[in-house]
Amino acid sequence: MTASARVGMVCLHTCPFEQPGAGDAGGMNVYVRQLARGLVRRGWTVHITTIGTLGRVEVEPGIVVDHVDVGVPRSKDALAAALPTVVENLRARAADDVDLLHSHYWLSGVAGLRLAADRGVPLVHTMHTMARVKNAHRGPSQRPEPEQRVDAERRIAAEAGLLLANGASEAADLTRFYGADPSRVAVVPPGVDLGVFRPEGEAENEADEPGAGTPGRLRVVLAGRMQRHKGPQVLLQAVARLREQRPDIGLDVRIIGAASGGDLDLPALVTSLGVEDAVRLEPPVPPRRLAAAFRAADVVVMPSAHESFGLVALEAQACGTPVIATDAGGLAEAVQDGETGILVPGRDPTDWADALARLHDDPAGRAALATRAAVHARAFTWDNTAALTEDAYRRALSGLSRE
C-alpha cells in the first residue's frame, strides 16, 4: 500500500486506548490499539470512531480517535437498545476520507455495514467474540446472548467484504455457526508486545515487585475482566479443593482485574470459600506492571469458557510463564499442551486443582514449560499481525472498484 493508505476503524463500545481489565475494556482494546500502531508503521493513517464526549483527539502520530456523542451511554446494553439511533447519529460524524472500514465487535459491525455502504468502501470485520459460540459454552446460570446479536452477526458474516479471524478455530466457528463463506475469511493471529512482555523484567529481582508473593508458595495469576465467562469462580473453587486435598501446597493467588457484567461477586465468593488468606483481588494495572506480575508468577491461569484466541495467554508465555487454560476455542492454539502449559478439558474445579498440583510437584517440568513458552510467544508479533491485516485489506479493496 502507499503511504497515503487510510483505514477507518469502528470500535463503538470501548475506546482502544482505555485501560484493559476494567468495564468492557479487554483484549479487544489491546488488539485494536496495537494493530493501529502496526499499520502506522507500514505507512497507514488510522481513524478510530468510538462513542464518547472527548471529541477528536490525535492520540499518536498517524492515529486519530473520534469520540462521537450519540446521546446514548457507552455500554453494550445501552448501545444495543438504541442501535438504529446510534447508527443514524454516526452517519454524519464518522470519517469520510478513508479507503476502507474495519469494524470490531457486532455493535460496530452493524454500524460499519451502513457506513461502508454510505461511503462506497469495503468493510472488513473482526468479531472478537460471537453470540452463538458463547451460547454453546455458557453455564446453566448464565443468560444466553440476545437474538438481536445473533441476527446481527449473521448479517455481518453474510455482508461484510472480508472477515478476520484470530485463529483457525474462530474461522471454523464463523462457518459452522454463521454459514460464512470460507473464501471470505482470513486468519490473522494477534501479536504480543515483546518489548514489554518478556522474560527479563525491569527489576533485577522479581521478588521486589509489589505483591510478588510469598516465597515457597505456588504463585498463581489470573488477569482480565472479571466475569463468569472468564472463570475466576473456577479458579477459586479449585483453590478451595486443593487446600482440602493437598494442605502441603502453599498458594499465593492474585486475581487482577475489575468486575464486568455484574454476574459475579468475587469478594463474597472468596469469603464463602474461606480462601481469604491465599487470594488477593487487585485492580487492573498498566501493561508493564502486568508483565511484572506474570514474571513473578509460577503459572498464569485462563479458565475461560471460550476465547477467540486468548491474548493474556500469549502475553504470559512471552514473559516466560507457563499457562493453564481451558481446552476450548483459540486457547488450544495459544497454549501448546505439555509444551508451554497445560490444557484442561473443561472447567471442573477438581481438574483445575489437579493441574495446579501437577505444576507444583514438578519444578523442573515447570521450568521447561517456561523456557518453551517464551520461545513459542516470540513467533507472534504485532508487526506480523499488521502485515497480514494489510494483505487482507488489499483483498477487500480489490473486490470493490472505486471511481
C-alpha positions as CSV (number, residue, x, y, z in Angstrom):
1,M,0.0,0.0,0.0
2,T,1.1,3.6,-0.4
3,A,1.9,6.0,2.4
4,S,-1.5,7.6,1.9
5,A,-3.5,4.5,2.7
6,R,-6.3,5.2,5.2
7,V,-8.4,2.9,7.3
8,G,-11.3,3.9,9.4
9,M,-11.8,1.6,12.4
10,V,-15.1,1.4,14.2
11,C,-14.9,0.4,17.9
12,L,-18.0,1.8,19.5
13,H,-18.5,0.4,23.0
14,T,-14.9,0.9,24.2
15,C,-12.0,3.2,23.3
16,P,-8.9,1.2,22.3
17,F,-6.8,3.5,24.4
18,E,-8.5,2.7,27.7
19,Q,-7.1,0.5,30.4
20,P,-7.8,-3.2,29.7
21,G,-9.4,-5.2,32.6
22,A,-12.0,-2.6,33.6
23,G,-15.6,-2.3,32.5
24,D,-15.9,-3.5,28.9
25,A,-12.2,-2.9,28.1
26,G,-10.2,-6.1,27.5
27,G,-8.2,-7.9,24.9
28,M,-10.0,-6.2,22.0
29,N,-8.7,-2.9,23.2
30,V,-5.1,-4.2,23.1
31,Y,-5.8,-5.7,19.7
32,V,-7.1,-2.5,18.1
33,R,-4.5,-0.3,19.7
34,Q,-1.5,-2.4,18.7
35,L,-2.9,-3.2,15.2
36,A,-3.3,0.6,14.6
37,R,0.3,1.2,15.7
38,G,1.5,-1.6,13.4
39,L,-0.4,-0.2,10.5
40,V,1.0,3.3,11.0
41,R,4.5,1.7,10.9
42,R,3.5,0.3,7.5
43,G,2.5,3.8,6.2
44,W,-1.2,3.8,7.0
45,T,-3.2,6.5,8.8
46,V,-5.8,5.2,11.2
47,H,-9.0,7.0,12.1
48,I,-10.9,5.3,15.0
49,T,-14.5,6.0,15.7
50,T,-15.8,5.3,19.2
51,I,-18.6,6.6,21.5
52,G,-17.8,9.4,23.9
53,T,-17.7,13.1,24.6
54,L,-14.0,13.9,24.2
55,G,-14.2,14.9,20.5
56,R,-11.4,14.3,18.0
57,V,-8.0,13.5,19.5
58,E,-4.8,12.7,17.8
59,V,-3.6,10.2,20.4
60,E,-0.4,9.3,18.5
61,P,1.2,10.3,15.2
62,G,-1.0,8.8,12.5
63,I,-3.8,7.7,14.8
64,V,-6.9,9.9,15.4
65,V,-9.7,8.8,17.8
66,D,-13.0,10.5,17.2
67,H,-15.2,10.2,20.3
68,V,-18.7,10.8,19.0
69,D,-21.5,11.8,21.3
70,V,-24.7,10.0,20.1
71,G,-26.7,10.7,23.2
72,V,-26.5,7.2,24.5
73,P,-24.4,5.9,27.4
74,R,-21.4,4.0,26.3
75,S,-22.3,0.5,27.4
76,K,-23.1,-2.6,25.4
77,D,-26.7,-2.9,26.6
78,A,-27.5,0.8,26.1
79,L,-25.9,0.9,22.6
80,A,-27.8,-2.3,21.6
81,A,-31.1,-0.9,22.8
82,A,-30.7,2.3,20.8
83,L,-28.6,0.9,17.9
84,P,-30.7,2.3,15.0
85,T,-30.5,5.8,16.5
86,V,-26.7,5.3,17.2
87,V,-26.1,4.3,13.6
88,E,-28.0,7.3,12.2
89,N,-26.1,9.7,14.5
90,L,-22.8,8.2,13.4
91,R,-23.6,8.5,9.7
92,A,-22.9,12.3,9.8
93,R,-19.9,12.1,12.1
94,A,-17.7,9.1,11.1
95,A,-14.7,9.7,8.9
96,D,-15.3,10.1,5.2
97,D,-11.7,10.2,3.9
98,V,-10.8,6.5,4.2
99,D,-10.1,3.8,1.8
100,L,-11.9,1.1,3.8
101,L,-13.6,0.5,7.1
102,H,-12.6,-2.2,9.7
103,S,-15.2,-2.8,12.4
104,H,-14.6,-4.6,15.7
105,Y,-17.4,-6.5,17.6
106,W,-21.0,-6.8,16.5
107,L,-22.3,-3.4,17.5
108,S,-19.6,-1.8,15.4
109,G,-20.2,-4.2,12.6
110,V,-23.9,-3.1,12.3
111,A,-22.7,0.5,12.1
112,G,-19.9,-0.5,9.8
113,L,-22.2,-2.0,7.2
114,R,-24.2,1.2,6.9
115,L,-21.2,3.5,7.0
116,A,-19.3,1.5,4.4
117,A,-22.4,1.5,2.1
118,D,-22.7,5.3,2.5
119,R,-19.1,5.9,1.6
120,G,-18.8,3.3,-1.1
121,V,-15.9,1.5,0.6
122,P,-15.4,-2.1,1.6
123,L,-16.0,-3.3,5.2
124,V,-13.6,-5.7,6.9
125,H,-14.9,-7.1,10.2
126,T,-13.4,-8.8,13.3
127,M,-16.0,-10.5,15.6
128,H,-13.7,-10.9,18.6
129,T,-16.5,-12.9,20.3
130,M,-19.6,-14.4,18.8
131,A,-23.1,-14.9,20.4
132,R,-23.7,-18.4,19.1
133,V,-20.3,-19.6,20.3
134,K,-20.8,-18.0,23.7
135,N,-24.2,-19.6,24.0
136,A,-22.8,-23.0,23.1
137,H,-20.3,-22.7,26.0
138,R,-22.4,-20.9,28.6
139,G,-23.1,-22.3,32.1
140,P,-26.5,-23.1,33.4
141,S,-26.7,-19.9,35.4
142,Q,-25.7,-17.6,32.6
143,R,-28.3,-15.9,30.4
144,P,-28.0,-16.5,26.6
145,E,-26.8,-13.8,24.3
146,P,-29.8,-12.0,22.8
147,E,-31.3,-12.9,19.4
148,Q,-30.6,-9.3,18.3
149,R,-26.9,-10.0,18.5
150,V,-27.2,-13.4,16.8
151,D,-29.2,-11.9,13.9
152,A,-26.8,-9.0,13.6
153,E,-23.7,-11.3,13.5
154,R,-25.4,-13.5,10.9
155,R,-25.9,-10.4,8.7
156,I,-22.4,-9.2,9.2
157,A,-21.0,-12.6,8.3
158,A,-23.1,-12.5,5.1
159,E,-22.5,-8.9,4.0
160,A,-19.0,-7.8,5.2
161,G,-16.4,-7.8,2.4
162,L,-14.0,-9.8,4.5
163,L,-14.0,-11.4,7.9
164,L,-10.8,-11.6,10.0
165,A,-10.5,-14.5,12.5
166,N,-7.9,-14.7,15.3
167,G,-7.2,-18.3,14.6
168,A,-8.3,-21.5,12.8
169,S,-10.9,-22.4,15.4
170,E,-12.6,-19.0,15.1
171,A,-12.5,-19.3,11.3
172,A,-14.2,-22.7,11.6
173,D,-16.8,-21.2,14.1
174,L,-17.7,-18.5,11.6
175,T,-18.6,-21.1,9.0
176,R,-20.2,-23.6,11.5
177,F,-22.3,-21.1,13.4
178,Y,-23.0,-18.4,10.8
179,G,-22.5,-20.0,7.4
180,A,-19.7,-17.7,6.5
181,D,-18.1,-18.3,3.1
182,P,-14.6,-19.7,3.9
183,S,-13.1,-17.8,0.9
184,R,-14.1,-14.6,2.7
185,V,-12.4,-15.5,6.0
186,A,-8.8,-14.6,6.6
187,V,-6.9,-15.9,9.7
188,V,-4.8,-13.1,11.3
189,P,-3.4,-14.1,14.7
190,P,-2.9,-11.4,17.3
191,G,0.6,-10.4,18.5
192,V,2.3,-9.6,21.7
193,D,4.4,-6.5,22.6
194,L,7.7,-8.3,23.1
195,G,9.3,-5.1,24.4
196,V,7.0,-5.2,27.4
197,F,6.1,-8.9,27.8
198,R,9.5,-10.6,28.0
199,P,11.3,-12.9,30.5
200,E,13.7,-10.2,31.5
201,G,12.0,-7.6,33.7
202,E,12.7,-4.0,34.6
203,A,13.6,-5.1,38.2
204,E,16.6,-7.5,38.6
205,N,14.8,-9.2,41.4
206,E,11.2,-10.0,40.6
207,A,10.6,-10.7,44.3
208,D,10.9,-7.0,44.8
209,E,7.8,-6.4,42.6
210,P,4.9,-5.2,44.7
211,G,2.7,-8.2,45.6
212,A,5.1,-10.7,44.1
213,G,4.0,-13.4,46.5
214,T,5.3,-15.4,49.5
215,P,8.4,-17.4,48.9
216,G,7.8,-21.2,48.8
217,R,4.3,-20.9,47.7
218,L,2.9,-21.7,44.2
219,R,2.3,-18.2,42.8
220,V,-0.8,-18.1,40.6
221,V,-2.1,-15.2,38.5
222,L,-5.4,-14.7,36.7
223,A,-5.8,-11.4,34.8
224,G,-8.7,-9.8,32.8
225,R,-12.2,-8.7,33.0
226,M,-13.8,-10.5,36.0
227,Q,-17.0,-12.1,34.8
228,R,-18.3,-15.7,35.0
229,H,-17.4,-16.4,31.4
230,K,-13.7,-15.8,32.2
231,G,-13.8,-18.3,35.0
232,P,-12.4,-16.7,38.2
233,Q,-15.0,-18.7,40.2
234,V,-13.5,-21.9,38.7
235,L,-10.0,-20.9,40.0
236,L,-11.4,-20.0,43.5
237,Q,-13.2,-23.3,43.7
238,A,-10.1,-25.1,42.6
239,V,-8.0,-23.3,45.3
240,A,-10.5,-24.4,47.9
241,R,-10.4,-28.0,46.8
242,L,-6.6,-28.0,46.6
243,R,-6.3,-26.8,50.1
244,E,-8.6,-29.6,51.3
245,Q,-6.8,-32.3,49.3
246,R,-3.2,-31.0,49.4
247,P,-2.7,-28.9,52.5
248,D,1.0,-29.2,51.9
249,I,0.7,-26.9,48.9
250,G,1.0,-23.3,49.8
251,L,-0.8,-21.0,47.4
252,D,-0.5,-17.3,46.6
253,V,-3.2,-16.3,44.2
254,R,-3.6,-12.9,42.5
255,I,-6.7,-12.0,40.6
256,I,-6.0,-8.8,38.6
257,G,-9.0,-7.0,37.0
258,A,-12.3,-5.3,37.7
259,A,-15.8,-6.7,37.7
260,S,-17.5,-6.7,34.4
261,G,-21.1,-7.6,33.6
262,G,-22.3,-7.8,37.2
263,D,-22.8,-11.6,37.1
264,L,-20.2,-12.4,39.8
265,D,-19.4,-11.2,43.4
266,L,-15.8,-12.2,43.8
267,P,-15.2,-10.8,47.3
268,A,-18.3,-12.7,48.6
269,L,-17.1,-15.9,46.9
270,V,-13.6,-15.6,48.4
271,T,-15.2,-15.3,51.8
272,S,-17.7,-18.1,51.4
273,L,-14.9,-20.5,50.3
274,G,-12.7,-19.5,53.1
275,V,-9.6,-18.7,51.0
276,E,-9.1,-15.1,52.1
277,D,-5.5,-15.8,53.3
278,A,-4.5,-17.3,49.9
279,V,-6.2,-14.9,47.4
280,R,-5.8,-11.2,46.6
281,L,-8.2,-9.3,44.5
282,E,-6.4,-6.4,42.7
283,P,-7.4,-3.7,40.3
284,P,-6.3,-3.6,36.6
285,V,-2.8,-2.5,36.0
286,P,-0.9,-1.0,33.1
287,P,1.0,-3.4,30.7
288,R,4.4,-3.1,32.4
289,R,3.0,-3.9,35.8
290,L,1.0,-6.7,34.3
291,A,4.2,-8.1,32.7
292,A,5.9,-7.9,36.1
293,A,3.0,-9.8,37.7
294,F,3.3,-12.5,35.0
295,R,7.1,-12.8,35.5
296,A,6.6,-13.1,39.3
297,A,4.1,-15.9,38.9
298,D,4.8,-19.6,38.6
299,V,1.7,-20.0,36.4
300,V,-0.9,-17.9,34.8
301,V,-4.4,-19.4,34.5
302,M,-7.2,-18.9,32.0
303,P,-10.3,-20.9,33.0
304,S,-12.4,-19.2,30.3
305,A,-15.5,-21.0,28.9
306,H,-14.2,-20.0,25.4
307,E,-11.8,-17.5,23.9
308,S,-11.4,-16.5,20.2
309,F,-7.7,-16.6,20.9
310,G,-6.6,-15.6,24.5
311,L,-4.2,-12.7,24.3
312,V,-3.4,-13.0,28.0
313,A,-2.1,-16.5,27.5
314,L,0.2,-15.2,24.8
315,E,1.4,-12.3,27.0
316,A,2.1,-14.6,29.9
317,Q,4.1,-17.0,27.9
318,A,6.1,-14.2,26.4
319,C,7.2,-13.4,30.0
320,G,8.4,-17.0,30.4
321,T,5.5,-18.2,32.5
322,P,3.6,-21.4,31.7
323,V,-0.2,-21.2,31.3
324,I,-3.0,-23.5,32.4
325,A,-6.0,-22.8,30.1
326,T,-9.3,-24.4,29.1
327,D,-9.0,-26.6,26.1
328,A,-11.6,-24.5,24.2
329,G,-11.5,-22.3,21.1
330,G,-8.4,-20.3,20.5
331,L,-6.8,-21.2,23.8
332,A,-5.9,-24.5,22.3
333,E,-3.9,-22.6,19.7
334,A,-2.4,-20.1,22.1
335,V,-1.1,-22.7,24.5
336,Q,0.7,-25.9,23.4
337,D,-0.4,-28.6,25.8
338,G,2.5,-30.2,27.5
339,E,4.9,-27.9,25.8
340,T,4.2,-24.4,27.0
341,G,1.4,-25.1,29.5
342,I,-1.5,-27.4,30.3
343,L,-4.9,-27.5,28.6
344,V,-7.7,-28.6,30.9
345,P,-10.7,-30.4,29.2
346,G,-13.5,-28.3,30.7
347,R,-14.0,-26.2,33.9
348,D,-14.4,-28.8,36.6
349,P,-12.6,-27.3,39.6
350,T,-11.2,-30.7,40.6
351,D,-9.4,-30.9,37.2
352,W,-8.0,-27.4,37.7
353,A,-6.9,-28.3,41.2
354,D,-5.1,-31.4,39.8
355,A,-3.4,-29.2,37.1
356,L,-2.1,-26.8,39.7
357,A,-0.9,-29.7,41.8
358,R,1.0,-31.2,38.9
359,L,2.9,-27.9,38.3
360,H,3.6,-27.5,42.0
361,D,5.0,-31.1,42.2
362,D,7.3,-30.8,39.2
363,P,9.5,-27.7,39.4
364,A,11.9,-29.0,36.7
365,G,9.0,-29.6,34.4
366,R,7.6,-26.2,35.2
367,A,10.9,-24.6,34.3
368,A,11.0,-26.4,31.0
369,L,7.5,-25.3,30.2
370,A,8.5,-21.7,31.0
371,T,11.5,-21.8,28.6
372,R,9.5,-23.2,25.7
373,A,6.6,-20.7,26.4
374,A,8.9,-17.7,25.9
375,V,10.2,-19.2,22.6
376,H,6.6,-20.0,21.4
377,A,5.4,-16.5,22.1
378,R,8.2,-14.9,20.1
379,A,6.5,-16.1,16.9
380,F,3.6,-13.7,17.5
381,T,4.3,-10.0,16.8
382,W,2.1,-7.1,16.1
383,D,4.1,-6.2,13.1
384,N,3.2,-9.6,11.7
385,T,-0.4,-9.0,12.6
386,A,-0.3,-5.7,10.8
387,A,1.3,-7.2,7.7
388,L,-1.4,-10.0,7.5
389,T,-4.1,-7.4,8.1
390,E,-2.7,-5.2,5.3
391,D,-2.8,-8.3,3.0
392,A,-6.5,-8.7,4.0
393,Y,-7.2,-5.1,3.3
394,R,-5.7,-5.5,-0.2
395,R,-8.1,-8.4,-0.8
396,A,-11.0,-6.4,0.3
397,L,-10.1,-3.4,-1.8
398,S,-9.5,-5.5,-4.9
399,G,-13.1,-6.8,-4.6
400,L,-14.6,-3.3,-4.9
401,S,-13.8,-0.7,-7.6
402,R,-14.0,3.0,-6.7
403,E,-14.4,5.8,-9.1
